[in-house]
């Protein structure tokens, strides 16, 4: 992993005179990412965490060689630095000098590669799981969405309206960084078209869907925690 050099000179020009980094820069960066408000210690905190990442990676020569007990901390630091740089650029909170922009862009690219990497086997496993699940349960999904949410079958116009609402909602959520579920948005859109068309709603189905939404999070947490515990013991 490469880093823009020299860090001290690069970042020193963007922090207030006599400003010093806090003892622990993480809380300040977390506050900045949430509020998007620069304070006199924000840039020193960012500079400190970038220097910490640089020292850790250079000590072990490669991210893969960092001890397991330290990897999580280093990745968290990388995420904070990357998000802070993204917020600064997106909201134009700092004006970077032309000669510094290539180094900063390269650094962000390296952080992205290190923190947003998905191993190929994970992609294959997820694709197989989704494909097999759809092959087994597609009919039940189609019947539930098309026939059991409303008291009348879904029409082409209602389907198109639901899809357009789902598309707009998901795009807006992506723009604002809000996590949403495609299934939740689409089924809600179908229910809305049924209500607007005075077709009536099958409340037993709505109740079951809502119950599934509520139980999905805790059940997923419990199952993933159990699987992780089992894999840690076996592998």
C-alpha positions in Angstrom: 0.0 0.0 0.0 1.5 3.4 -1.0 1.0 6.7 0.7 1.3 10.3 -0.6 4.5 11.9 0.7 5.5 13.8 2.6 2.4 13.8 4.9 3.7 16.4 7.4 4.1 19.0 4.7 1.0 18.1 2.8 -1.4 18.4 5.7 0.4 21.1 7.7 -0.8 23.7 5.2 -4.5 23.0 5.9 -4.6 23.2 9.7 -4.9 26.3 11.8 -1.6 27.7 13.2 -0.5 26.2 16.5 -3.3 23.6 16.2 -2.3 20.2 17.7 -4.1 16.9 17.3 -6.2 15.4 20.2 -4.8 12.5 22.2 -7.3 10.2 20.5 -8.2 11.5 17.0 -11.0 9.0 16.4 -13.8 10.7 18.4 -13.1 14.0 16.6 -13.2 12.3 13.1 -16.4 10.4 14.1 -18.0 13.7 15.1 -16.9 15.4 11.9 -18.2 12.6 9.7 -21.6 12.8 11.4 -21.9 16.6 11.6 -19.8 17.6 8.6 -18.5 20.6 10.6 -14.8 21.4 10.7 -13.2 22.5 14.0 -9.7 23.7 14.6 -8.7 20.1 15.6 -10.4 18.2 12.7 -7.5 18.5 10.3 -4.8 17.7 13.0 -6.9 14.7 14.0 -7.1 13.5 10.3 -3.3 14.1 9.9 -2.6 12.1 13.1 -4.7 9.1 12.1 -3.2 9.1 8.6 0.3 9.1 10.1 -0.7 6.3 12.4 -2.0 4.2 9.4 1.2 4.9 7.5 3.4 3.8 10.4 1.5 0.6 11.0 1.5 -0.5 7.4 5.2 0.5 6.8 6.1 -1.4 10.0 4.7 -4.7 8.6 5.3 -3.8 4.9 1.8 -5.1 3.9 -1.7 -4.9 5.3 -1.9 -8.7 5.1 1.1 -9.0 7.5 -0.5 -6.9 10.3 -1.3 -9.2 13.3 -4.9 -10.3 13.4 -5.5 -8.5 16.7 -4.5 -5.2 15.1 -6.1 -5.6 11.7 -9.6 -4.4 12.9 -8.2 -1.3 14.4 -6.1 -0.4 11.3 -9.1 -1.0 9.0 -11.3 1.2 11.3 -8.7 3.9 11.1 -8.6 3.6 7.3 -12.4 3.8 7.1 -12.4 7.0 9.3 -9.7 8.6 7.2 -11.4 7.7 4.0 -14.8 8.9 5.1 -13.4 12.2 6.4 -11.6 12.8 3.1 -14.8 12.0 1.2 -16.9 14.4 3.3 -14.3 17.1 2.9 -14.3 16.7 -0.9 -18.1 16.3 -1.3 -19.0 19.4 0.7 -15.9 21.4 -0.4 -14.9 22.1 3.2 -11.2 22.5 2.2 -9.6 23.8 -1.0 -6.7 21.5 -1.8 -3.8 22.9 -3.7 -3.4 21.6 -7.3 0.0 20.0 -6.5 -1.6 18.1 -3.6 -4.7 16.7 -5.3 -3.0 13.8 -7.1 -1.4 12.5 -3.9 -4.7 12.8 -2.0 -6.6 11.1 -4.8 -4.1 8.3 -4.9 -4.3 7.9 -1.1 -8.1 7.7 -1.2 -7.9 5.1 -4.0 -5.6 3.0 -1.9 -7.9 3.3 1.1 -10.8 2.2 -1.0 -8.9 -0.8 -2.2 -8.0 -1.8 1.3 -11.4 -1.2 3.1 -13.9 -2.0 0.3 -12.3 -5.2 -1.0 -14.6 -8.2 -1.3 -12.9 -11.6 -1.8 -14.0 -13.4 -4.9 -15.2 -16.4 -2.9 -17.6 -14.2 -1.0 -19.0 -12.8 -4.3 -19.5 -16.3 -5.6 -21.1 -17.6 -2.4 -23.5 -14.7 -2.2 -24.4 -15.1 -5.9 -25.1 -18.8 -5.5 -27.2 -18.2 -2.3 -29.3 -15.5 -4.1 -29.7 -17.6 -7.2 -30.6 -20.8 -5.3 -33.0 -18.9 -3.1 -34.7 -17.3 -6.1 -35.0 -20.7 -7.9 -36.6 -22.3 -4.9 -38.9 -19.4 -3.7 -39.7 -17.4 -6.8 -43.2 -18.6 -7.2 -44.2 -17.8 -3.6 -42.6 -14.3 -3.9 -44.5 -13.6 -7.1 -47.8 -14.8 -5.8 -47.4 -12.9 -2.5 -46.5 -9.6 -4.1 -48.9 -9.8 -7.1 -52.0 -11.5 -5.6 -51.9 -11.4 -1.8 -51.1 -7.8 -0.8 -54.2 -6.4 -2.3 -57.7 -7.9 -2.7 -57.3 -7.7 -6.4 -54.5 -8.9 -8.6 -51.7 -6.4 -9.4 -52.2 -4.7 -12.8 -49.5 -3.6 -15.2 -50.0 0.1 -14.3 -49.8 -0.7 -10.6 -46.6 -2.7 -11.1 -45.0 0.0 -13.2 -45.9 2.7 -10.6 -44.5 0.5 -7.8 -41.3 -0.1 -9.7 -40.9 3.7 -10.4 -41.4 4.5 -6.8 -38.9 1.8 -5.7 -36.4 3.2 -8.2 -36.8 6.8 -7.0 -36.7 5.8 -3.4 -33.6 3.7 -3.7 -31.7 6.3 -5.7 -32.6 9.0 -3.1 -31.6 6.7 -0.3 -28.3 6.0 -2.0 -27.7 9.7 -2.5 -28.3 10.5 1.2 -26.5 7.3 2.4 -29.6 5.8 4.0 -29.8 2.0 4.2 -33.0 0.7 2.7 -34.2 -2.7 1.6 -35.3 -3.1 -2.1 -38.0 -5.7 -1.0 -39.4 -3.4 1.7 -39.6 -0.5 -0.7 -41.2 -2.5 -3.5 -43.8 -4.2 -1.4 -44.7 -0.9 0.3 -45.1 0.6 -3.2 -47.5 -2.2 -4.2 -49.6 -1.7 -1.1 -49.7 2.0 -1.9 -51.0 1.4 -5.4 -53.7 -1.0 -4.0 -54.8 1.6 -1.5 -54.8 4.4 -4.2 -56.9 2.2 -6.5 -59.4 1.4 -3.7 -58.6 -2.3 -4.4 -58.4 -3.0 -0.7 -55.6 -4.6 1.3 -55.3 -8.1 2.7 -54.2 -7.1 6.2 -53.2 -10.7 7.2 -50.5 -10.5 4.5 -49.5 -7.0 5.5 -49.2 -8.2 9.1 -47.0 -11.2 8.1 -44.8 -9.0 6.0 -44.3 -6.4 8.7 -43.6 -9.2 11.2 -40.9 -10.6 8.9 -39.4 -7.1 8.6 -39.2 -6.8 12.4 -37.8 -10.2 13.0 -35.2 -10.1 10.1 -32.7 -8.0 12.0 -32.5 -9.9 15.3 -32.7 -13.3 13.6 -29.9 -12.4 11.1 -27.7 -11.1 14.0 -28.3 -14.3 15.9 -27.7 -16.6 12.9 -24.6 -14.8 11.7 -23.2 -14.7 15.2 -23.7 -18.5 15.6 -22.1 -19.2 12.2 -19.1 -17.0 12.9 -18.6 -18.7 16.3 -18.8 -22.2 14.6 -16.4 -21.2 11.8 -13.9 -19.7 14.3 -13.9 -23.1 16.2 -13.6 -25.2 13.0 -11.2 -23.2 10.8 
